[in-house]
Amino acid sequence: MAEKGKGGRGLSLLALVIALAALVISFMAFQRTGADLQLRQRIESLQQALETARQETANALDRLEKLLRGSQEKKR
């Protein structure tokens, strides 16, 4: 019976080592995923800024077109 106790202790120790390794791997995966989330937030922020700049450029070009067409009509 003494041998069963030693074997059980060895298996418990092995299970503990495997559990700790799994914990470390899961923590590393969580850190990596967290970085991806921050990257996604930055990309979304840049996309919003780009859309705003695109809209402002389109508005400026529209005003410029109206000014040019207005000046051409005056020449006629």
C-alpha positions in Angstrom: 0.0 0.0 0.0 2.9 2.3 0.6 3.8 2.1 -3.1 0.3 3.2 -4.1 0.7 6.3 -2.1 4.0 7.2 -3.7 2.6 6.5 -7.2 -0.4 8.7 -6.4 1.8 11.5 -5.2 3.9 11.3 -8.4 0.8 11.5 -10.6 -0.5 14.4 -8.5 2.8 16.2 -9.0 2.6 15.5 -12.8 -0.9 16.7 -12.9 0.1 19.9 -11.1 3.0 20.5 -13.5 0.7 20.0 -16.5 -1.9 22.3 -15.0 0.7 25.0 -14.4 2.0 24.7 -17.9 -1.6 25.0 -19.2 -2.1 28.1 -17.1 1.0 29.7 -18.5 0.0 28.9 -22.1 -3.5 30.2 -21.5 -2.1 33.5 -20.0 0.2 34.0 -22.9 -2.7 33.4 -25.3 -4.9 35.9 -23.4 -2.1 38.5 -23.6 -1.8 38.0 -27.3 -5.6 38.3 -27.8 -5.7 41.5 -25.7 -3.1 43.0 -28.0 -5.3 42.1 -31.0 -8.2 43.8 -29.4 -6.2 47.0 -29.0 -5.1 46.8 -32.6 -8.7 46.4 -33.8 -9.7 49.5 -31.8 -6.9 51.5 -33.4 -7.9 50.3 -36.8 -11.5 51.3 -36.2 -10.4 54.7 -35.0 -8.2 55.2 -38.1 -11.1 54.1 -40.3 -13.4 56.7 -38.7 -10.8 59.4 -39.2 -10.3 58.4 -42.8 -14.0 58.4 -43.5 -14.2 61.9 -41.9 -11.3 63.2 -44.1 -12.9 61.6 -47.2 -16.2 63.3 -46.5 -14.5 66.7 -45.9 -12.6 66.3 -49.1 -15.7 65.5 -51.0 -17.5 68.5 -49.5 -14.5 70.8 -50.5 -14.5 69.4 -54.0 -18.2 70.0 -54.3 -17.8 73.6 -53.2 -14.9 74.1 -55.6 -17.0 72.7 -58.4 -19.9 75.1 -57.6 -17.5 78.0 -57.6 -15.9 77.1 -60.9 -19.3 76.4 -62.6 -20.6 79.7 -61.2 -17.6 81.7 -62.6 -18.0 80.0 -66.0 -21.7 80.9 -66.2 -20.8 84.6 -65.5 -18.4 84.6 -68.4 -21.2 83.5 -70.8 
